[in-house]
Amino acid sequence: MTHIELAAQQDAYTPGEAVRVRMRIVNDGPDPVELPHPNRATSEQPVYTLTGPAFPSGKRFSMESSSRDEGYPLDATPKVTIRIDARSTWEEVIDLAEIVSIPVAGDYRLSCRYETAAGALQSTDATFRVVPFLPAEVMVGMGALRFGIGAGFGLFALPVGSKRFIFSLKFDEERPDLGEASVAIRRRLEVAKEAQDFTVADKNFPYRAEEADWIVWREGRKLQALSTYLAAPVGFDLGQEVARLVKPALKTQGGPLEILALSKDEAELLLASIDHSQFGEAKGFSVRWKQKLPAPPVHVLAALASDHHQSRRHLVLVTRTDDGIEIHHTSYRMGEAPSAWQTTPVKGVRAAQAFVPSLRVDPATGHAFCSLLVVGPAQAPASFIDIEWDERSQLVRKPAVSALHAFPEHIKSARVLVSTRDGGLMSRQTVLVDVSGRSYGVNHSGEVKPLNSQGTPTDPIILLPGKAGEYVLVTDSNRGLRAERVR
């Protein structure tokens, strides 16, 4: 007698994640059994049935039918069978992501059935749950835009059942001519409850030019780092308690991973670095310097110049004063401590922690551009402040304050993205989300329009540069994560 057992590899999945099931075929009889391979594109059997909220009547498919639906040419591909000897077992993991998309959360059941000359073989049911997609701690690092095309690596945290997992994501602007980009996600590992401040690195070289990408977070005073090729994170003691990690981390090609952290009393900034091999094996850890801060910051920003400009690191602090804000800037190269902070006051405005600013270094000129969305001054509900420093860290001109008079009410969060094109021409894109979840785009001219989006921007809002323009990461509880061009 032959019987088939199906079992999901995990109890719960998230929309967009690869659902994987293990098939086990047991031949208890005295004779060998030969069957079409259950995991090959040319196999018309077994026929699978997937039942759940997305397919209440059951979705029936085979590997062959799914492959033809995807347009794969199969006519010249030989059929493959498996042979299971008497009193033997065959088993393999089947990845449903290659076969069927599960777009709606809920409880699902998968079974399969062979029709043979000896009769039908019906499997047991594999049961699993697709949970609502509610990501947190979303972060994406970008590299230099090769041919202007956007690509980056990121992460998000997600509760799945009673556990909390870290997922990695890859952003690729696949069709810049159509303004289309893809987001691929991968579950990495379960993390402790005290894990926080998840971040990845911005790079000053194309993102795919190195083998390994890194995810970093902290648990108390301990820094945790996980590379693409590590199954478990490596931990390092920062030597002191910290308030938070600065996002993003920084990375030069062939250089160490550089992580900035704010001390617990927010009185100093420290730089930690992780030396590693080409394939993401940690080789060493050190705290390279500590720098006193002029005041506790509302925002801390970090960005890298290109290697043509000595990979100079630029740092910006935004601090509050009694009558406005101060914008502080410094820069340094690897092996150096930062230069003295250069302070620029702006009166009559207020910095909001939920309004995340942007800092970018133009690869052609080496100039650093920063853009902030602030509250005020009195005659306007909000304003942009644009400021520029040259590659010697000197202020190029006084900050430009652009009032936004048509500003939506009850804005909960905002994200600014500065891009530089044509050697120093700055472009600014901003996304706003109000307390009801409505989202708006604000272009460089200050024009505010509702976003033409099929989802809700992530929290925090993530804006990504590309050849076709800027993209925003959006999600809904059923369809998962995707990138939409800001229109």
Beta strands, then each sheet from edge to edge (+ up, - down):
strand 1: 2-8
strand 2: 12-13
strand 3: 20-27
strand 4: 33-36
strand 5: 47-52
strand 6: 55-61
strand 7: 81-84
strand 8: 88-95
strand 9: 106-116
strand 10: 119-122
strand 11: 126-130
strand 12: 136-142
strand 13: 151-160
strand 14: 163-175
strand 15: 180-190
strand 16: 196-199
strand 17: 201-203
strand 18: 214-219
strand 19: 222-227
strand 20: 234-237
strand 21: 242-245
strand 22: 249-251
strand 23: 257-263
strand 24: 268-276
strand 25: 282-292
strand 26: 297-304
strand 27: 313-321
strand 28: 324-332
strand 29: 342-347
strand 30: 355-356
strand 31: 358-361
strand 32: 368-375
strand 33: 382-389
strand 34: 400-404
strand 35: 411-421
strand 36: 425-434
strand 37: 439-442
strand 38: 448-450
strand 39: 456-457
strand 40: 463-466
strand 41: 469-476
strand 42: 480-485
sheet 1: 1+ 3- 8+
sheet 2: 2+ 11+ 9- 5+ 6-
sheet 3: 2+ 11+ 9- 10+
sheet 4: 4+ 7-
sheet 5: 12+ 13- 14+ 15-
sheet 6: 16+ 18- 19+ 20-
sheet 7: 17+ 22+ 23- 21+
sheet 8: 17+ 22+ 23- 24+ 25-
sheet 9: 26+ 27- 28+ 29-
sheet 10: 30+ 35+ 36- 37+ 38-
sheet 11: 31+ 32- 33+ 34-
sheet 12: 39+ 41- 40+
sheet 13: 39+ 41- 42+
end
